Amino acid sequence: MPSLAQTSSRPARSEPRPEAPPAAGAGTDPSALLTGWFSEVAAGDDLHPRLLRLSDGRLLTLPVARWAGPVDVADESLLVRALGPVLDVGCGPGRLTAALHRRGVEVLGLELVEDIPVLARAAGAPVHYGDVHGPVPRPLQWQTIVLADGNIGIGGDVPRLLGRLRDLLAPDGSLLCELHPGAPAAGGLVRLEGLGAASAWFPWTLLGKKALPAVASAAGLTVSETWSMRGRDFASLRRL
């Protein structure tokens, strides 16, 4: 999530737990907690709960092991649409960046936290460290921009994020994004929770297919394709 390798997640509990409104600043740094989780699953620990709590109390299970693992069939449905040069925004451990690099596709992973993209580095794939709203190499030259694993929610302001990526996208390029299955647009503060640990609250958005067209249009983009694979939803966006 804050480049937080994101969230295409499933419900963990059926009933929300009422709690007080989120207070900013309390808790572990989200990126530090996520970095620790990636290390744990890389060591084979995928038994502990790793959750995303919404501000209304609902909990969603985060597929951290999948984010840190090899590409799967659903990932492949995204990768076959990715024409180089590709910018993988919030690449996380970098499974998609690494897979594209191994196939000879020109790709750059973009990640905020230097300790996270271990898979990309192991594959020899290039990674740029920084904020998507800061300086990014080669503006207007990226044929494909990828927002996988729920990274469309970065920062909690989807129109702002998509508008920024439109400024990086080549004129005839496409933006491939993963959506939250069946979810309406929902923005606000969220936090990460695991055994004995909780992060500080941070802004994030869960965006589903129904809300996407209006949000994309506000950023000067249009939905050219949507598809689903293995319970995950995806879309391709182009300039209006």
C-alpha positions in Angstrom: 0.0 0.0 0.0 1.8 3.4 0.4 3.2 2.0 -2.6 1.8 -0.6 -0.6 2.1 -3.5 -2.9 -1.7 -3.2 -2.6 -4.9 -4.9 -2.2 -7.0 -7.1 -4.2 -8.4 -8.7 -1.1 -11.2 -10.8 0.2 -13.4 -10.4 3.3 -11.9 -11.8 6.4 -14.9 -11.4 8.7 -18.6 -11.0 7.9 -19.4 -8.4 10.5 -17.6 -5.1 11.2 -16.3 -4.3 14.6 -17.4 -0.8 15.7 -14.5 1.4 16.8 -13.6 5.0 17.3 -12.8 7.2 14.3 -9.2 6.7 13.2 -6.5 8.9 14.7 -3.7 9.9 12.4 -0.2 9.1 13.5 -0.8 6.2 15.9 0.8 2.8 15.1 3.7 1.4 13.1 4.8 2.8 9.8 2.7 0.9 7.2 5.7 0.4 4.8 7.8 -1.0 7.7 5.1 -3.5 8.7 4.6 -4.6 5.1 8.3 -5.0 4.5 8.4 -7.4 7.6 5.4 -9.3 6.2 7.2 -9.8 2.9 10.2 -11.2 4.7 8.0 -13.5 6.7 6.3 -15.0 3.7 9.6 -15.4 1.8 10.7 -17.5 4.8 7.7 -19.7 4.4 5.4 -18.2 7.0 2.0 -17.7 5.5 -0.1 -18.8 8.4 -0.4 -15.6 10.4 -3.3 -13.2 9.6 -2.3 -10.2 7.6 -5.3 -7.8 7.3 -6.5 -4.5 6.1 -8.9 -2.7 8.5 -11.3 -0.1 7.0 -12.4 2.9 8.9 -15.9 1.4 9.4 -14.3 -1.6 11.2 -14.5 -4.2 8.4 -11.4 -6.4 7.9 -10.1 -7.7 4.6 -7.5 -10.5 4.2 -4.4 -9.4 2.3 -2.8 -11.9 -0.1 0.7 -11.0 0.9 2.2 -14.4 -0.1 0.7 -14.0 -3.6 2.2 -10.5 -3.9 5.6 -11.9 -3.0 5.3 -15.1 -5.0 5.6 -16.2 -8.7 3.1 -14.9 -11.3 -0.1 -16.8 -11.6 -2.7 -17.3 -14.4 -4.5 -14.1 -13.4 -1.2 -12.1 -13.5 -0.6 -13.6 -16.9 -3.8 -12.1 -18.2 -2.4 -8.7 -17.3 1.1 -9.3 -18.6 0.1 -10.4 -22.1 -1.5 -7.0 -22.5 1.6 -5.1 -21.3 3.6 -3.7 -24.3 6.9 -2.1 -23.6 8.1 0.1 -22.3 6.2 -0.7 -19.1 6.1 1.2 -15.9 5.0 -1.0 -12.9 3.7 1.4 -10.3 4.0 0.3 -6.7 5.8 -2.8 -7.9 6.2 -4.2 -4.4 8.5 -7.3 -4.4 8.4 -7.0 -8.1 7.0 -10.3 -9.4 5.5 -8.6 -12.4 8.5 -6.4 -13.1 10.7 -9.5 -12.9 8.5 -11.6 -15.2 8.4 -8.9 -17.9 12.2 -8.4 -17.6 12.9 -12.1 -18.0 10.7 -12.1 -21.2 12.7 -9.3 -22.7 10.1 -6.6 -22.3 11.5 -3.2 -21.4 10.1 -2.5 -17.9 10.8 -0.3 -14.9 9.5 -1.0 -11.4 8.5 2.0 -9.4 8.6 1.5 -5.6 8.7 3.9 -2.6 10.5 1.5 -0.2 14.0 0.3 -1.2 13.9 -2.9 0.9 10.8 -4.3 -0.8 11.6 -5.1 -4.5 13.7 -8.2 -3.8 12.2 -10.2 -6.7 12.8 -7.5 -9.2 16.4 -7.0 -8.1 17.1 -10.8 -8.1 16.0 -10.9 -11.8 18.2 -7.9 -12.6 15.2 -5.7 -13.5 15.6 -2.0 -13.1 13.7 -0.3 -10.2 13.2 3.5 -9.6 12.7 4.4 -5.9 10.4 7.3 -5.3 6.8 8.6 -5.0 4.6 8.3 -8.1 3.7 12.0 -7.6 7.4 12.9 -7.6 9.9 12.8 -10.5 9.5 9.7 -12.6 11.7 8.9 -15.6 10.5 9.2 -19.2 7.2 11.0 -18.9 4.9 10.5 -21.9 7.0 7.6 -23.1 5.4 4.7 -21.2 3.4 2.5 -23.6 1.9 0.6 -20.7 1.5 1.6 -17.0 0.5 -1.2 -14.6 -1.4 -0.7 -11.3 -1.7 -4.2 -10.0 -2.8 -5.6 -6.6 -5.1 -2.8 -5.8 -2.5 0.0 -6.3 -5.2 2.1 -8.0 -6.0 3.0 -4.3 -2.6 4.6 -3.6 -3.1 7.9 -1.7 -6.9 7.5 -1.4 -7.5 9.9 -4.4 -8.0 7.8 -7.5 -8.7 10.7 -10.0 -5.5 12.5 -8.8 -3.5 9.3 -9.2 -4.9 8.5 -12.7 -4.4 12.0 -13.8 -0.7 11.8 -12.8 -0.4 8.5 -14.7 -2.0 10.0 -17.7 0.8 12.6 -17.7 3.3 9.7 -17.8 1.5 7.6 -20.4 2.4 7.6 -24.1 -0.3 9.3 -26.2 -1.4 5.9 -27.6 -0.6 3.9 -24.5 -2.7 1.9 -22.0 -3.1 1.9 -18.3 -3.7 -1.6 -16.9 -5.2 -1.7 -13.4 -6.6 -4.2 -11.0 -9.8 -3.5 -9.2 -11.4 -4.5 -6.0 -13.9 -7.4 -6.9 -17.5 -6.3 -6.6 -16.7 -3.3 -4.4 -18.2 0.2 -4.8 -15.9 3.1 -4.6 -14.8 3.4 -1.1 -12.1 5.8 0.1 -10.9 6.8 3.5 -8.3 5.8 6.1 -7.2 2.2 6.5 -4.5 0.4 8.4 -2.6 -2.9 8.3 -3.1 -5.4 11.1 -1.2 -8.6 12.0 -0.4 -10.6 15.1 0.4 -8.1 17.8 0.9 -5.2 15.4 -1.1 -2.5 13.7 0.1 0.2 11.4 -0.8 3.9 11.5 -3.9 4.8 9.5 -3.2 6.0 6.0 -5.4 7.0 3.0 -6.5 4.3 0.5 -9.3 3.6 -1.9 -11.0 0.3 -2.9 -12.4 0.8 -6.4 -14.6 -1.6 -8.2 -15.7 -2.0 -11.8 -19.0 0.0 -11.5 -17.3 3.1 -10.2 -14.3 3.0 -12.6 -15.8 4.7 -15.7 -16.8 7.9 -13.9 -13.5 8.1 -12.0 -11.5 7.4 -15.1 -13.4 10.1 -17.0 -12.5 12.6 -14.3 -8.9 11.9 -15.0 -9.2 12.2 -18.8 -9.3 8.5 -19.4 -11.8 6.0 -20.7 -12.3 2.3 -20.0 -11.4 0.3 -23.2 -11.7 -3.2 -21.7 -12.5 -5.1 -18.5 -12.0 -8.8 -17.7 -11.9 -11.2 -14.7 -9.7 -14.1 -13.9 -9.5 -16.3 -10.8 -11.8 -14.0 -8.8 -9.7 -10.9 -9.7 -11.0 -7.9 -11.8 -8.9 -5.9 -14.2 -9.4 -3.0 -16.7 -7.5 -1.3 -19.4 -7.8 2.5 -19.7 -6.8 4.9 -22.5 -6.9 8.6 -23.1 -10.2 10.2 -23.9 
